[in-house]
């Protein structure tokens, strides 16, 4: 229907233009331009709007208190297995294997000159006169001496794919100490250290 009216409008405009009514021609052309512009967004714009609406919808809220015992046990077992493999990688001093266990963001943080300088200022490094210059130095002088026998006794859910892993020990006063080992996130179905 709109196409037929546009065709008729073009014919009328042509006739008016040919008769010398240029002012009328410009006014009518402007009206046709306004009318012929669709009132709704184009298909691509509709897709953009749909994507914005989907992004604007709140994601599912995760409540750690609603984790089932089976979920907890299964995730803890997965995390323990990951840490056991990581311990073996560290014991072998396999820098590249260790790197694969890190998220890219965490590796970038470790590798930053600010972090390396800060870690080099720690008493354990200063007394041994070690200056860290790379992530590999960090691995060799910080990770290997301290993380070869890590043990996961407990986990705490942050969200469905993110947990904190803890070692639980008892001090000489008999108090239980919960020490955080790693913050882990499941990325592409594999656990990665994120902090």
C-alpha positions as CSV (number, residue, x, y, z in Angstrom):
1,X,0.0,0.0,0.0
2,X,2.8,2.4,0.9
3,X,4.7,1.4,-2.2
4,X,1.7,2.3,-4.4
5,X,1.3,5.6,-2.7
6,X,5.0,6.4,-3.1
7,X,4.8,5.5,-6.8
8,X,1.8,7.8,-7.3
9,X,3.6,10.5,-5.2
10,X,6.6,10.3,-7.5
11,X,4.4,10.7,-10.5
12,X,2.7,13.7,-9.1
13,X,6.1,15.2,-8.1
14,X,7.4,14.7,-11.6
15,X,4.4,16.4,-13.2
16,X,4.6,19.3,-10.7
17,X,8.3,19.6,-11.4
18,X,7.8,19.6,-15.1
19,X,5.1,22.3,-14.8
20,X,7.5,24.6,-13.0
21,X,6.2,24.3,-9.4
22,X,9.6,23.8,-7.9
23,X,8.6,25.3,-4.5
24,X,5.7,22.8,-4.3
25,X,8.0,20.1,-5.5
26,X,10.5,20.7,-2.6
27,X,7.7,20.9,0.0
28,X,6.1,17.6,-1.2
29,X,9.4,15.9,-1.5
30,X,10.1,16.8,2.1
31,X,6.7,15.4,3.2
32,X,7.3,12.2,1.3
33,X,10.7,11.8,3.0
34,X,9.1,12.2,6.4
35,X,6.3,9.8,5.6
36,X,8.5,7.2,3.9
37,X,10.9,7.0,6.9
38,X,9.7,4.0,8.8
39,X,8.3,4.7,12.2
40,X,10.0,1.7,13.8
41,X,13.7,0.8,13.9
42,X,15.2,-1.1,11.1
43,X,16.0,-4.9,11.7
44,X,19.5,-4.2,12.8
45,X,18.3,-1.6,15.2
46,X,15.7,-4.0,16.6
47,X,18.5,-6.5,17.2
48,X,20.6,-3.9,18.9
49,X,17.6,-2.9,21.1
50,X,17.0,-6.6,21.9
51,X,20.6,-7.1,22.9
52,X,20.5,-4.0,25.1
53,X,17.3,-5.3,26.8
54,X,18.9,-8.7,27.4
55,X,22.0,-7.0,28.9
56,X,19.8,-4.8,31.0
57,X,18.0,-7.7,32.6
58,X,19.6,-8.7,35.9
59,X,21.5,-11.9,35.8
60,X,20.4,-14.7,38.1
61,X,21.2,-13.9,41.7
62,X,23.4,-16.5,43.3
63,X,22.9,-17.2,47.0
64,X,25.8,-19.1,48.5
65,X,23.6,-20.2,51.4
66,X,21.5,-22.2,49.0
67,X,24.3,-24.4,47.8
68,X,23.4,-28.0,48.3
69,X,25.6,-30.5,50.1
70,X,26.1,-32.4,46.9
71,X,27.1,-29.2,45.0
72,X,29.5,-28.3,47.8
73,X,31.1,-31.8,48.0
74,X,31.4,-32.1,44.2
75,X,33.0,-28.6,43.8
76,X,35.3,-29.2,46.7
77,X,36.4,-32.5,45.2
78,X,37.1,-30.8,41.8
79,X,39.0,-28.0,43.5
80,X,41.1,-30.4,45.6
81,X,41.9,-32.3,42.4
82,X,42.9,-29.1,40.7
83,X,45.2,-28.1,43.6
84,X,46.8,-31.6,43.8
85,X,47.7,-31.3,40.1
86,X,48.9,-27.7,40.7
87,X,51.1,-28.9,43.6
88,X,52.7,-31.5,41.3
89,X,53.3,-28.9,38.6
90,X,54.9,-26.6,41.2
91,X,57.0,-29.5,42.6
92,X,58.3,-30.2,39.1
93,X,59.1,-26.5,38.8
94,X,57.1,-26.4,35.6
95,X,56.7,-22.7,35.0
96,X,54.7,-23.1,31.8
97,X,52.3,-25.6,33.4
98,X,51.8,-23.2,36.4
99,X,51.1,-20.3,34.0
100,X,48.3,-22.3,32.4
101,X,46.6,-22.5,35.8
102,X,46.4,-18.7,36.0
103,X,43.8,-16.4,34.5
104,X,45.3,-14.0,32.0
105,X,44.4,-11.0,34.3
106,X,46.1,-12.6,37.3
107,X,49.2,-13.4,35.3
108,X,49.3,-9.8,34.1
109,X,49.1,-8.6,37.7
110,X,51.9,-10.9,38.8
111,X,54.1,-9.8,35.9
112,X,53.6,-6.1,36.4
113,X,56.7,-4.2,37.4
114,X,54.8,-2.7,40.4
115,X,54.1,-6.2,41.8
116,X,57.6,-7.5,41.1
117,X,59.1,-4.5,42.8
118,X,56.7,-4.9,45.8
119,X,57.5,-8.6,46.2
120,X,61.2,-7.9,45.9
121,X,60.9,-5.5,48.9
122,X,59.6,-8.4,51.1
123,X,61.9,-9.4,53.9
124,X,62.3,-13.0,52.5
125,X,63.5,-11.6,49.2
126,X,65.7,-8.8,50.7
127,X,67.6,-11.1,53.0
128,X,68.4,-13.4,50.1
129,X,69.2,-10.4,47.9
130,X,66.6,-11.5,45.3
131,X,65.2,-9.0,42.8
132,X,62.2,-10.3,40.9
133,X,62.3,-9.3,37.2
134,X,59.6,-11.5,35.7
135,X,56.7,-13.8,36.4
136,X,59.1,-16.7,36.0
137,X,61.2,-15.2,38.9
138,X,58.0,-14.8,40.9
139,X,57.3,-18.5,40.3
140,X,60.8,-19.7,41.1
141,X,61.4,-17.6,44.3
142,X,57.8,-17.1,45.7
143,X,55.5,-19.9,44.5
144,X,57.9,-22.9,44.5
145,X,59.1,-22.4,48.1
146,X,55.6,-21.7,49.5
147,X,53.0,-23.7,47.5
148,X,54.3,-27.2,46.8
149,X,52.2,-28.8,49.5
150,X,49.0,-26.8,49.5
151,X,45.9,-28.6,50.9
152,X,42.3,-27.6,50.4
153,X,40.2,-28.3,53.5
154,X,37.3,-26.0,52.8
155,X,35.8,-23.9,50.0
156,X,33.5,-20.8,50.1
157,X,31.3,-20.1,47.1
158,X,31.3,-16.5,45.7
159,X,29.1,-17.4,42.8
160,X,28.3,-20.5,40.8
161,X,31.7,-20.6,39.1
162,X,33.9,-18.9,41.6
163,X,35.2,-20.1,45.0
164,X,37.8,-19.3,47.6
165,X,39.9,-22.3,48.7
166,X,41.1,-22.6,52.3
167,X,43.5,-24.6,54.4
168,X,42.4,-25.1,57.9
169,X,45.0,-25.6,60.7
170,X,45.2,-25.3,64.4
171,X,47.6,-23.0,66.2
172,X,49.3,-23.8,69.5
173,X,46.5,-22.4,71.5
174,X,44.1,-24.9,69.9
175,X,42.4,-22.2,67.8
176,X,41.4,-23.1,64.3
177,X,42.9,-20.9,61.6
178,X,41.4,-20.7,58.1
179,X,44.0,-19.5,55.6
180,X,42.9,-18.6,52.1
181,X,45.0,-20.4,49.5
182,X,43.5,-19.2,46.2
183,X,40.6,-17.5,44.6
184,X,39.5,-19.7,41.8
185,X,37.1,-19.3,38.9
186,X,35.9,-22.0,36.5
187,X,36.6,-20.6,33.0
188,X,35.8,-22.7,30.0
189,X,35.2,-25.7,32.3
190,X,38.7,-25.4,33.9
191,X,39.6,-24.0,37.3
192,X,41.9,-21.0,37.1
193,X,43.7,-19.0,39.8
194,X,42.3,-15.4,39.8
195,X,44.0,-14.2,43.0
